[in-house]
Amino acid sequence: MSNLYKSLKATFKSVILKLKSIKFSNSPPICKHKKNKMELDVLVFGSSNIDYITYVNDLPRSGETVFAMHRERCYGGKGANQCVAAAKLGARCALISKLGNDKLGAEYLEYLKELEINVDHVEMMDGQSTGLTEINVAENAQNMNIVLSGANLMLKATDASNAKKLFRHSKVLLCQLETDEKAVLYALNHFKGVSILNASPAHPDMNLELIKAPTILCCNRLEAAQLTNREQIDSLQDAKAAATDLIEMGAKSVIITMGDMGAIYLSSSEPDLCTQCPAAPVRYLADTSGASDAFLGSLAYHISIYPNLIRESHIIAANICAAYAVGHRGTQPSFPGPELFQERLCQFDPLYYIIEDDTGRDLNAAAPAEKTVTAPVAAAEPAPVVAPIAEPATTTSPEPITTAEEIPAALADPRATGSPAAMIVSAGVAVPAAVTAAKTTPASGKKAAAQISNVNQMLKTSIESSHSKHFNHQ
């Protein structure tokens, strides 16, 4: 009975989504609706660092010396990264942050202005150096980071209270934990719109109020394990259990990014309905250091532009941005711009799965299905995968529901260094979620899913790499 109940809820979600997409189809592009100059899409309260990225064959072990192949410098810091990620997609953004009163800080401030980000509350601090991050990236795209906070430690609650106008006129607030936690909590508690906390870096004794305060708590599998006192999170069942624990700890809703398994979502309003949004395909792994920030910036952007769509729609769009970043080197230079997507990508039915209660079956292994396989186009630029931390794995998404039409099966890109399959849906055979669920979901309600009707067209579109301004040094 519970499975049928879950299926009916998923079907209801899909019906609502379909009605919204019909309404939008006769309206002008939403990204051009901004008329109020005071109105902001995304407000970011967080850190700004200079990233020094060193590329090596393998990450060094304790006491080991390795030789680097290349080193570059670019703008970073989780707060500024996520702000830039949203701005490059077309969001009207503002940043509340601290920079050192030094040459690097002055250059960073000018760079943010060139991106048309509101920097009225980005302050250069006398006697403080601009924050620095040392990032080492191995050939398999694994990375390790060391952060020197510098001026970021000067970001306080008073900076949030001094930016009352920004708080009143912003749709989405995005925070992280690279700055003072008390200041972050103050900002979250005084924002009236949708707030997102990227719980990174996380630690087990983090103030529980930080878990309760945001509308959405977002973390990767490692951070989720730390917050719930687990050794590790390897499977979707593990992630669902961790998300359930976070909901019980007071979180309103939780997103856990799972690398090449995509992301899972759970809301306190529907605690028995945990969904998985599969990762988008990646041609090859170049650098995962900016993927999580690309995900968060895209998530905030799509929530601000399409606030009435279901959360799975926003997550799928964020997965695509993260995968794009994984296939490009650097942090901010790897973020996609608006030319990557068709307009209204977020309005199409998202592909997602219900993660059922543990029945003894491995939910990470997809059962064979008789489906027509559509090969990816060789010339296509990579469409992104949500891989805040890319990890080698041999698991794939759970078994999707089947339809009367032949829908392409999950495809694994052989160039993705062993990454598991990502779903590619043919636009010609995509079926609205409500119709699909109504026609094919058995009485036991095993799975409910929706199809993205324009994914293949997007994947086949030739896209250019991002042209963000940054500086490189050998």
Secondary structure, 3 states (H helix, E strand, C coil): CHHHHHHHHHHHHHHHHHHHHHHHHCCCCHHHCCCCCCCEEEEEECCCEEEEEEEECCCCCCCCCCCEEEEEEEEECHHHHHHHHHHHHCCCEEEEEEEECCHHHHHHHHHHHHCCCEEEEEEEECCCCCEEEEEEECCCCCEEEEEECHHHHHCCHHHHHCCHHHHHCEEEEEECCCCCHHHHHHHHHCCCCEEEEECCCCCCCCCHHHHHCCCEEEEEHHHHHHHCCCCCCCCHHHHHHHHHHHHHCCCCEEEEECHHHCEEEEECCEEEEEEEECCCCCCCCCCCCCHHHHHHHHHHHHHHHCCCCCHHHHHHHHHHHHHHHHCCCCCHHHCCCHHHCCCCHHHCCCCCEECCCCCCCCCCCCCCCCCCCCCCCCCCCCCCCCCCCCCCCCCCCCCCCCCCCCCCCCECCCCCCCCCCECCCCCCCCCCHHHHHHHHCCCCCCCCCCCCCCHHHHHHCCCCCCCCCCCCCC
